[in-house]
Structure formats: structure tokens, C-alpha cells
């Protein structure tokens, strides 16, 4: 688990009273929640694999029971039987594919940030989110939002050089801490927009 750090001024910099002056806020990646999601998605994928195998065995068992023990020779000539097998097979493949896709997506997301040192940095000259670094004058917007299709909120930084996104739980601090740092270091030029967060 990463630890938030603040950098004090260099020797010779004026300090007010006994309180150190903070030059910047440096936040590392918090990998714990993403690692947990990868683990959960993998277990769900294995569960889907098990149910898929059981589904195949059940369908095969029905076919064997009807053709071998009941003597049904035209088992698949019944339209209802055909529809049942097709629908059941399609649902099985679809659920298995979705589970696999969600696991691979989370694993790729984890690998993308593993080994990276700084997730977010805020100082007097500007801020960085992921690989995007902008001066305060270049920042067009900074928001924290929760999409309607997901429970995972993310930060989004947009500016002249592009945009960057970062999941909120990939930082070791709450959005309020990031919002205060951005407001203070930017001299109130930039504020974190949280109107679409957890809506």
C-alpha cells in the first residue's frame, strides 16, 4: 500500500512559524482495491466455467437419456427442443464470455499501473494525473464522477494536451483531500467538480 507524501521546501526557503511549508502533494497508486477486483473477477470466471461444464453435461445427459433409453430417434426434430438447446447454449457462452472479459479488463488495468510510482501530483505550477502533466493555465477541467453504468467513480483531468482518467480508489486519499489540494495550490483557479459523483 502506498503512502501519501508531501515535500517540504529546500534549505533557505522561508517558513512561517514552526509549520513547514508544503510545496507539493504526491500520491502513489493504491493497488489494493484493483487487486481485490481482479481476484473477485477471476473467481467469478472460474465459477462460470464450472456452471458451463455442468450445463454441457446436463444437455448431453438429456440427449443420451432420450435417444438411448427412451428410443427417441428424431430428438432434434422437435422445434421446441432445438430452441431450448440454442437459447441455453447462447446464454452459457454469453455469461462465460462476459465473465472472462471482465476479469481480463481488470487484470489489464492492474498491470497498467503496477510499478508506476506517482498517480497524482499537485503543486504550485500545476498537476499531474497518471501520465498527463498540465500547468494550471492548461487545465480545462478536473472532475470526479460516477458513470451511470458503473459503481466505480473516477477522476478526469482535461486540458490542452489531452485528458487522463484515474479510478478514485486508486488514490490513497478521499476526493475531498484532492479537491482541497487542487484549490489551494492553484490559487483557486481550478476546482474539483464533484456534481456527478455517486449520483
C-alpha positions as CSV (number, residue, x, y, z in Angstrom):
1,X,0.0,0.0,0.0
2,X,1.4,3.4,-1.0
3,X,1.8,6.2,1.5
4,X,0.9,9.8,0.7
5,X,3.9,12.2,0.9
6,X,4.3,15.9,1.0
7,X,7.5,17.7,0.1
8,X,8.9,20.4,2.3
9,X,10.8,23.4,0.9
10,X,14.6,23.3,0.3
11,X,17.0,24.8,2.8
12,X,16.8,28.5,2.8
13,X,13.1,28.7,2.0
14,X,11.2,30.9,4.3
15,X,9.0,29.1,6.8
16,X,6.1,30.7,8.6
17,X,6.5,30.0,12.4
18,X,7.1,26.3,13.2
19,X,4.8,24.9,10.5
20,X,6.6,23.5,7.4
21,X,5.5,24.9,4.0
22,X,4.2,22.2,1.7
23,X,5.5,22.5,-1.8
24,X,3.5,19.7,-3.4
25,X,1.2,16.7,-2.8
26,X,2.4,13.4,-4.2
27,X,0.0,10.5,-4.2
28,X,1.1,6.9,-5.1
29,X,-1.1,4.3,-6.7
30,X,-3.3,2.4,-4.2
31,X,-3.3,-1.1,-5.8
32,X,-5.3,-2.9,-3.1
33,X,-8.9,-2.3,-4.4
34,X,-7.9,-3.2,-8.0
35,X,-6.1,-6.4,-6.9
36,X,-9.2,-7.3,-5.0
37,X,-11.4,-6.8,-8.1
38,X,-9.0,-8.9,-10.1
39,X,-9.3,-11.7,-7.6
40,X,-13.1,-11.5,-7.4
41,X,-13.4,-11.4,-11.2
42,X,-11.2,-14.5,-11.6
43,X,-13.2,-16.4,-9.0
44,X,-16.4,-15.5,-10.9
45,X,-14.9,-16.6,-14.1
46,X,-13.9,-20.0,-12.6
47,X,-17.5,-20.3,-11.3
48,X,-18.9,-19.6,-14.7
49,X,-16.6,-22.2,-16.2
50,X,-17.9,-24.8,-13.7
51,X,-21.5,-23.9,-14.4
52,X,-20.8,-24.0,-18.2
53,X,-19.3,-27.5,-17.8
54,X,-22.4,-28.6,-15.8
55,X,-24.7,-27.1,-18.4
56,X,-23.0,-29.1,-21.1
57,X,-23.2,-32.3,-19.1
58,X,-26.9,-31.7,-18.4
59,X,-27.7,-31.1,-22.1
60,X,-25.6,-34.1,-23.1
61,X,-27.4,-36.2,-20.4
62,X,-30.8,-35.2,-21.7
63,X,-29.8,-36.2,-25.3
64,X,-28.4,-39.6,-24.1
65,X,-31.4,-40.3,-21.9
66,X,-33.9,-39.5,-24.7
67,X,-32.0,-41.3,-27.5
68,X,-30.5,-44.3,-25.7
69,X,-33.1,-45.1,-23.0
70,X,-36.3,-43.7,-24.4
71,X,-35.6,-44.7,-28.0
72,X,-36.2,-41.2,-29.5
73,X,-34.6,-41.2,-32.9
74,X,-35.7,-37.7,-34.0
75,X,-34.9,-35.9,-30.8
76,X,-33.7,-32.7,-32.5
77,X,-36.5,-32.6,-35.0
78,X,-38.7,-31.1,-32.3
79,X,-38.6,-27.3,-32.8
80,X,-39.0,-26.7,-29.1
81,X,-36.0,-28.9,-28.3
82,X,-33.9,-27.0,-30.8
83,X,-34.9,-23.7,-29.4
84,X,-34.2,-24.8,-25.9
85,X,-30.7,-26.0,-26.8
86,X,-29.8,-22.9,-28.8
87,X,-31.1,-20.5,-26.1
88,X,-29.4,-22.4,-23.3
89,X,-26.2,-22.7,-25.2
90,X,-26.2,-19.0,-26.2
91,X,-26.8,-17.9,-22.6
92,X,-24.0,-20.2,-21.3
93,X,-21.5,-18.8,-23.9
94,X,-22.6,-15.2,-23.3
95,X,-22.2,-15.4,-19.5
96,X,-18.9,-17.1,-19.8
97,X,-17.6,-14.5,-22.3
98,X,-18.7,-11.6,-20.1
99,X,-17.0,-13.1,-17.0
100,X,-13.8,-13.7,-19.0
101,X,-13.9,-10.2,-20.4
102,X,-14.4,-8.5,-17.0
103,X,-11.5,-10.5,-15.5
104,X,-9.2,-9.7,-18.3
105,X,-10.2,-6.0,-18.2
106,X,-9.4,-5.7,-14.5
107,X,-6.1,-7.6,-14.9
108,X,-5.0,-5.3,-17.7
109,X,-6.0,-2.2,-15.6
110,X,-3.9,-3.6,-12.7
111,X,-0.9,-4.3,-15.0
112,X,-1.1,-0.8,-16.4
113,X,-0.3,0.8,-13.1
114,X,1.8,-1.8,-11.4
115,X,5.3,-0.4,-10.9
116,X,4.2,3.2,-11.5
117,X,5.3,5.5,-8.7
118,X,3.2,8.6,-8.9
119,X,-0.6,8.5,-9.6
120,X,-1.3,12.2,-8.9
121,X,0.9,15.2,-8.1
122,X,-0.3,18.7,-7.2
123,X,2.0,21.7,-6.8
124,X,2.1,25.4,-7.3
125,X,2.9,25.1,-11.1
126,X,0.2,22.6,-12.0
127,X,-0.8,19.0,-11.5
128,X,-0.3,15.5,-13.0
129,X,-2.8,12.7,-13.2
130,X,-1.3,9.4,-14.4
131,X,1.0,10.3,-17.3
132,X,-0.7,13.6,-18.1
133,X,1.0,16.8,-16.7
134,X,-0.5,20.2,-17.1
135,X,0.2,23.7,-15.8
136,X,-2.8,25.4,-14.1
137,X,-3.3,27.6,-17.2
138,X,-3.6,24.4,-19.4
139,X,-6.3,22.8,-17.2
140,X,-9.7,23.0,-18.9
141,X,-11.5,20.9,-16.3
142,X,-11.0,18.5,-13.4
143,X,-13.9,16.3,-12.2
144,X,-14.8,13.3,-10.2
145,X,-17.7,11.4,-11.5
146,X,-19.5,8.1,-11.2
147,X,-20.8,6.8,-14.6
148,X,-24.4,5.5,-14.7
149,X,-23.2,2.1,-15.8
150,X,-20.6,1.6,-13.0
151,X,-20.3,2.0,-9.3
152,X,-16.6,2.9,-9.7
153,X,-16.0,6.6,-9.7
154,X,-13.1,8.2,-11.4
155,X,-11.1,11.4,-11.7
156,X,-10.9,13.0,-15.1
157,X,-8.4,15.7,-16.0
158,X,-8.7,17.6,-19.3
159,X,-6.5,20.2,-20.9
160,X,-4.7,21.4,-23.9
161,X,-2.5,18.3,-24.1
162,X,-5.3,15.7,-23.8
163,X,-7.1,14.0,-21.0
164,X,-6.5,11.4,-18.3
165,X,-8.7,9.2,-16.1
166,X,-7.9,7.5,-12.8
167,X,-10.2,5.5,-10.6
168,X,-10.9,7.2,-7.3
169,X,-10.0,4.1,-5.3
170,X,-6.6,4.1,-7.0
171,X,-5.6,7.0,-4.8
172,X,-5.0,6.5,-1.0
173,X,-7.0,9.6,-0.1
174,X,-10.6,10.8,-0.3
175,X,-11.7,13.2,-3.1
176,X,-12.1,16.0,-0.6
177,X,-8.3,15.8,0.1
178,X,-7.6,16.1,-3.6
179,X,-10.1,18.9,-4.0
180,X,-8.5,20.9,-1.2
181,X,-5.0,20.4,-2.6
182,X,-6.1,21.5,-6.1
183,X,-7.9,24.5,-4.9
184,X,-5.1,25.7,-2.6
185,X,-2.2,25.0,-5.0
186,X,-3.9,26.5,-8.0
187,X,-4.8,29.7,-6.1
188,X,-8.5,28.9,-6.6
189,X,-8.0,28.8,-10.4
190,X,-9.1,25.1,-10.6
191,X,-11.7,23.3,-8.5
192,X,-12.6,19.6,-8.5
193,X,-16.1,19.2,-9.9
194,X,-18.0,16.5,-7.9
195,X,-21.5,17.2,-9.1
196,X,-21.7,13.8,-10.9
197,X,-20.0,11.8,-8.1
198,X,-22.1,8.9,-6.6
199,X,-25.2,10.1,-8.3
